Amino acid sequence: MDEIHLVTGASSGVGRALCKELAQRGLKVLGIARRSPELEILKNEHPGEIQILAADLGDPTGWKSVADRVRDRYQVSSLTHSAAIAANGYLKDMSLETYRKMLAINLDAPIFLTQSLLPHFRRGARILHLSSGAAYRAIEYGGLYGITKAALLMAYRAWNADFPGGEIIVGSARPGVVDGPMQDRARSGDYPGVELFRGFKEKGMLIQPARVAEFLAWLLLGAGDQDFASQDWNILDESHHASWLNGSLTG
């Protein structure tokens, strides 16, 4: 049975870049996202390696559709949870609808999609959660996003505690401040803290999705099992740059 690598959030940003990076290495990839037109463009760029699936991972039917797609056809070699959403606002003003929507994508989907795919992972398969500095520090007007990322960080640790024998191995990585749709939205409008995000752009601190994809591919394919699960890997930590980075991180 062929092996395949799954990537959520594949229609844009880091998810799209990771699909392309894995495909360029000759690996079979299933890119998953809600938006079909963007997925079709991605598939056409690498028709021999990339397959696509339009699915809403904020709904249980989306998790089932992914499991149905690989059942009896593939062993899953890796799963990267790149899909995430952010909504600005104070917790005191947060609606239940907004809360549930963000939890559904940022936390429910990584947990329950992984659960749905457990029968289809090869032994030692790797699951990668995308973390954030927001998991470690609260930012004014962005508290709910930080809550979801902090919970996701604990989920990575909990999965490894549940599978100490290495049946699956779960890792976590902080991709830094990535130049993409989420940062574009964060710089727009007038709200408390917006200058922080505008400063990232003005100071040249944004990292291109393709560079992040190189980092994630190294973790998925090159890091040892114990190292992969040992920490929330930070792309800004220069101690591992020699293992994967060729050139400037933000260049």
C-alpha distance (Angstrom), angle and dihedral (degrees) to the residues before:
residue distance angle dihedral
M1 . . .
D2 3.81 . .
E3 3.78 120.9 .
I4 3.79 122.1 -126.8
H5 3.81 137.2 -171.6
L6 3.82 118.3 -136.5
V7 3.80 124.0 -150.9
T8 3.80 125.4 -177.9
G9 3.79 122.9 -155.5
A10 3.80 87.2 37.9
S11 3.80 98.1 152.9
S12 3.81 95.7 76.9
G13 3.78 147.5 -2.8
V14 3.77 121.7 9.8
G15 3.80 94.5 -8.9
R16 3.78 92.5 56.3
A17 3.80 92.3 44.2
L18 3.80 92.1 50.5
C19 3.80 91.7 51.5
K20 3.80 88.8 54.0
E21 3.81 93.5 45.3
L22 3.81 92.8 52.4
A23 3.80 91.8 44.1
Q24 3.79 90.8 51.9
R25 3.80 86.9 57.2
G26 3.79 89.2 57.2
L27 3.81 96.5 -105.7
K28 3.79 127.0 139.9
V29 3.79 111.5 -112.9
L30 3.78 135.4 -171.4
G31 3.80 110.4 -156.8
I32 3.81 114.4 -158.6
A33 3.80 127.6 -165.7
R34 3.79 141.5 125.9
R35 3.81 99.3 -108.7
S36 3.80 112.6 79.8
P37 3.84 99.5 -171.0
E38 3.81 93.3 58.1
L39 3.79 90.7 45.1
E40 3.79 91.3 52.9
I41 3.81 90.4 54.1
L42 3.80 89.9 50.6
K43 3.79 92.3 49.8
N44 3.80 92.4 48.9
E45 3.80 90.4 55.2
H46 3.83 91.2 58.3
P47 3.83 106.5 17.2
G48 3.78 94.7 163.3
E49 3.78 97.0 52.3
I50 3.80 109.9 24.1
Q51 3.77 125.1 71.0
I52 3.78 121.5 179.2
L53 3.77 138.9 -147.7
A54 3.80 125.9 -170.3
A55 3.80 107.2 -145.4
D56 3.80 137.7 149.1
L57 3.79 103.7 -128.7
G58 3.77 90.8 -170.4
D59 3.81 87.0 75.5
P60 3.84 129.4 60.1
T61 3.79 90.4 -124.7
G62 3.80 87.2 65.2
W63 3.79 92.8 56.5
K64 3.80 90.0 48.9
S65 3.79 92.9 50.1
V66 3.80 90.8 55.5
A67 3.80 92.3 49.3
D68 3.80 90.6 46.9
R69 3.80 90.6 51.7
V70 3.81 94.7 57.6
R71 3.81 99.1 33.5
D72 3.83 112.4 119.4
R73 3.81 90.3 -6.9
Y74 3.80 108.2 68.9
Q75 3.74 145.6 17.1
V76 3.78 109.3 -133.9
S77 3.79 110.5 -124.7
S78 3.79 97.0 -179.8
L79 3.78 141.2 -1.0
T80 3.80 121.8 -159.9
H81 3.79 117.6 -166.3
S82 3.80 101.5 -149.8
A83 3.80 99.2 146.2
A84 3.81 113.6 105.1
I85 3.78 140.0 144.1
A86 3.79 133.0 -154.6
A87 3.78 131.6 -157.3
N88 3.79 123.7 -173.6
G89 3.76 121.3 -135.0
Y90 3.77 146.5 104.1
L91 3.78 116.9 -83.5
K92 3.81 89.1 -126.7
D93 3.81 88.7 63.2
M94 3.79 98.4 37.8
S95 3.80 115.6 126.6
L96 3.77 120.9 -139.5
E97 3.81 88.9 -122.0
T98 3.81 92.9 56.9
Y99 3.79 91.2 44.7
R100 3.79 93.7 51.5
K101 3.81 93.5 44.7
M102 3.79 93.7 53.5
L103 3.79 93.4 43.9
A104 3.81 89.9 49.3
I105 3.81 93.3 57.7
N106 3.80 102.5 29.9
L107 3.80 100.3 41.0
D108 3.80 115.2 4.8
A109 3.80 93.7 51.7
P110 3.82 96.8 51.5
I111 3.79 91.8 47.3
F112 3.78 100.1 42.3
L113 3.79 97.8 36.4
T114 3.79 88.4 54.5
Q115 3.80 88.8 47.6
S116 3.80 91.7 50.0
L117 3.79 91.4 52.1
L118 3.81 98.1 47.4
P119 3.85 93.6 104.5
H120 3.80 90.1 52.0
F121 3.81 102.9 49.4
R122 3.77 118.7 103.6
R123 3.80 113.0 -125.2
G124 3.78 109.3 -80.8
A125 3.80 93.3 19.3
R126 3.78 115.1 163.6
I127 3.77 126.7 -126.4
L128 3.79 117.3 -168.4
H129 3.80 125.2 -159.6
L130 3.80 118.8 -161.3
S131 3.77 108.5 -133.1
S132 3.79 131.3 -172.0
G133 3.75 141.7 -149.4
A134 3.80 83.5 -113.4
A135 3.81 87.5 73.5
Y136 3.80 88.4 68.0
R137 3.81 104.7 38.0
A138 3.77 134.1 32.3
I139 3.80 117.1 -121.8
E140 3.78 120.7 -157.2
Y141 3.78 111.6 -103.9
G142 3.80 91.8 8.8
G143 3.77 103.6 74.2
L144 3.79 100.7 124.2
Y145 3.80 93.4 55.3
G146 3.80 89.2 52.7
I147 3.79 90.9 49.2
T148 3.81 91.5 54.1
K149 3.81 92.4 47.8
A150 3.80 93.0 47.5
A151 3.79 89.3 51.7
L152 3.80 91.1 47.9
L153 3.80 89.3 52.9
M154 3.79 89.9 56.2
A155 3.81 90.0 46.0
Y156 3.82 90.5 59.6
R157 3.80 89.6 53.2
A158 3.81 92.3 44.9
W159 3.82 93.1 52.9
N160 3.79 90.8 53.8
A161 3.79 90.5 47.9
D162 3.81 88.8 52.6
F163 3.83 92.8 50.0
P164 3.81 105.7 37.8
G165 3.80 90.4 155.0
G166 3.78 92.8 67.7
E167 3.80 97.7 -112.3
I168 3.78 84.3 141.7
I169 3.80 125.7 5.6
V170 3.78 119.9 -149.5
G171 3.78 124.4 -158.4
S172 3.77 136.7 -179.5
A173 3.80 131.1 -147.4
R174 3.78 136.4 -175.6
P175 3.82 108.5 -143.6
G176 3.79 95.5 -166.4
V177 3.78 124.6 -133.3
V178 3.79 102.4 -26.1
D179 3.79 125.0 -157.2
G180 3.79 102.3 -124.4
P181 3.81 147.4 92.3
M182 3.81 95.7 -51.8
Q183 3.81 92.7 54.8
D184 3.81 90.6 43.1
R185 3.79 89.6 57.6
A186 3.80 92.7 43.0
R187 3.82 91.3 57.4
S188 3.80 94.1 50.2
G189 3.76 127.2 85.6
D190 3.77 131.1 20.4
Y191 3.78 115.2 -80.1
P192 3.82 138.7 128.7
G193 3.80 110.8 -68.2
V194 3.82 97.7 14.3
E195 3.81 90.8 124.6
L196 3.81 89.5 66.3
F197 3.80 90.8 62.5
R198 3.78 93.9 41.9
G199 3.78 87.8 52.7
F200 3.80 91.8 56.9
K201 3.80 88.5 60.8
E202 3.79 96.4 41.5
K203 3.81 93.2 49.3
G204 3.81 94.4 48.5
M205 3.80 93.5 -115.6
L206 3.81 97.6 134.0
I207 3.81 117.3 112.4
Q208 3.79 119.3 -145.4
P209 3.83 116.7 -118.2
A210 3.81 91.4 -123.0
R211 3.81 90.2 59.1
V212 3.79 91.3 49.6
A213 3.80 88.6 49.7
E214 3.81 90.2 56.7
F215 3.81 89.2 53.0
L216 3.80 93.6 48.4
A217 3.80 92.9 45.4
W218 3.80 89.5 53.5
L219 3.80 90.3 52.8
L220 3.81 93.3 46.4
L221 3.79 96.8 44.6
G222 3.78 108.5 19.5
A223 3.79 111.9 33.4
G224 3.80 119.4 89.4
D225 3.79 118.5 -108.6
Q226 3.80 95.7 -106.1
D227 3.79 92.8 44.4
F228 3.80 92.2 48.1
A229 3.81 92.3 57.6
S230 3.79 97.7 33.1
Q231 3.81 101.8 89.3
D232 3.77 148.9 -6.7
W233 3.80 94.6 -86.1
N234 3.80 113.8 -136.1
I235 3.80 117.0 -151.4
L236 3.83 88.7 -150.0
D237 3.82 92.6 60.5
E238 3.80 103.3 104.8
S239 3.81 93.8 -160.2
H240 3.83 91.4 86.2
H241 3.81 99.3 35.7
A242 3.80 93.4 97.1
S243 3.81 88.8 61.7
W244 3.81 95.9 61.2
L245 3.81 115.7 -6.1
N246 3.79 119.5 100.0
G247 3.78 109.5 -178.2
S248 3.80 130.9 -12.6
L249 3.78 121.5 -14.7
T250 3.79 93.6 -136.7
G251 3.82 98.0 27.1
